[in-house]
């Protein structure tokens, strides 16, 4: 029994040992795969020579047009509102002085005429006394009495010749009655509303035929000849703009153009846009510009006395760039003067330096690179370096 177990163990060990030997033999017969050298990848970059010059700046912003003068027409008296010289409708244009609407003034007019009648009565009562006591000024008062009309504005009072005459008129309530009539005339004028400028009706709250009370909002009027555009300018760019600077206002398709001027600059940051509001006035005498329209604005800024402009995408870490020195990329810090939408203006590098003017991906400091605009010379430089390397 023990002999049989020994034989089984010996046979098992022999099979395992034979398999191991056979595996090593077969593996030695397999040829080693050829290891190919990794080809060196050449990196070419677009560069430019640093050269400084005087550079004009420009701020591009967008904003919405609005009328420079906009006001609400609010009733100051009560009554039935009726139509004026033009329909009280949105979009209706009007000229300065046009009767926009009127309010029934029958009662106010009759009250005014009643006050004038009483005033004539009072004057007629004092004319005999004026002739006796103030004969030197009687002709002026008599002529004034004849000029008063119930349907026309009351004329100014004649000048009194003495303090005694002034006292006499005051005790007879002439001054009080006169200024009461003037007040009634001013109140009567409020029943007819005329346009204060050339413009258009932007909004109508109440139609004609409605009853209005003092304080009732009737319509909103906008001036069409003088427009204004408000644009949002970042806090970094606001220092380049000054009041009085001219600007160019363009439609979104650039088919229309207007001239404007910076008239106001905000003194605080707009919470909604986190920028500063800049206002430009524009004369809309040629039409084509409308209240509420969204337009593009170009504002010339201050001039940079010494700078160079490169694509903004060429910057790394906000204020650094790549330079090419002996086919090696070097990271250099620059003095960033102004950031535009697509470009950046800088100085601080020595003139003549070779600066990379394109964005680089997976690049790093001390990386080998070659100029894209003159690859032949750099390739020769690389080959010579390889050839001179000792084997």
NORGIRA-V657240 format. One line per field, one symbol per residue. ss: DSSP state (a for helix, b for strand, c for the rest). phi: phi as a letter, one per 40 degrees, with the letter a starting at -180 (. if undefined). psi: psi as a letter, one per 20 degrees, with the letter a starting at -180 (. if undefined). A space follows every 10 residues. Layout:
ss=???
phi=???
psi=???
//
This chain:
ss=caaaaaaaaa aaaaaaaaaa aaaaaaaaac cccccccccc cccbbcbbbc ccbbbccbbb bbbbbbbccb bbbbccccbb bbbccccccc ccbbccccbb bbbccaaaaa aaaaaaaaaa aaaaaaaaaa aaacaaaaaa aaaaaaaccc cccccccccc ccaaaaaaaa accaaaaaaa aaaaaaaaac cbbbccccbb bbbbcccccc bbccccbbbb bbbccbbbbb bbbccccaaa cccccbbbbb ccccccbbbb bbbbbbbbbb ccccbbbbbb bbbccccccc cccbbbbbbb cccbbbbbbb baaacbcccb bbbbbccbbb bbbcbbbbbc ccbbbbbccc cccbbbcccc cccccccbcb bcccaaaaaa aaaaaaaccc c
phi=.ccccccccc cccccccccc cccccccccc cccccccccc ccbbbcbacc acacbcbabb ababcaccbb accbcbbbic cbcccbccbc gccabdgccc abbdbdcccc cccccccccc ccccccdccc cccbccbccc ccccdcccbc bbdccccccc cacccccccc ccgccccccc cccccccccc cbbbccacaa ccabcbccgc cbbdgccbab bbcccbbabb bcbccccccc bbcgccabbb cccgcbabbb acbabcbacc ccbfabcbbb caccccggbb dgcbbbbbbc bccccaabbb dccccbfgbb bcbbbfgbcb cbcbcccabb cbbbbaahcc cgccbcbacb bfcacgccab cccacccccc cccccccccc c
psi=ghhghggggg gghggghhgg ghghghhhhp qpqpoqppqp ppopqprqpp pqrppqrppp rqrpqqphop qpoppirqap prqbiqpmqp ipqrrpipog rqpokgghgh hghghhghgh ghghhigghh hghlhijhhg hghghhhpqh jqqprqqqpq irhggggghg hjkggghghh ggghgghhhi ippqpirpbr ohppgprqiq pqrpippgrp qqpihorqpp qppqhhihii qqpiqqqppq rhjjhqpqpr pohqpqjrpp hhilrppppp qpolhjaipq piqprqppop aqpohorqpr phiiqpkgkq rpqoolkppp pqqroogppa girqpraiqp qiqoqpkqpp pkrrqjqprq phimhgghgh ggghhghipq .
//
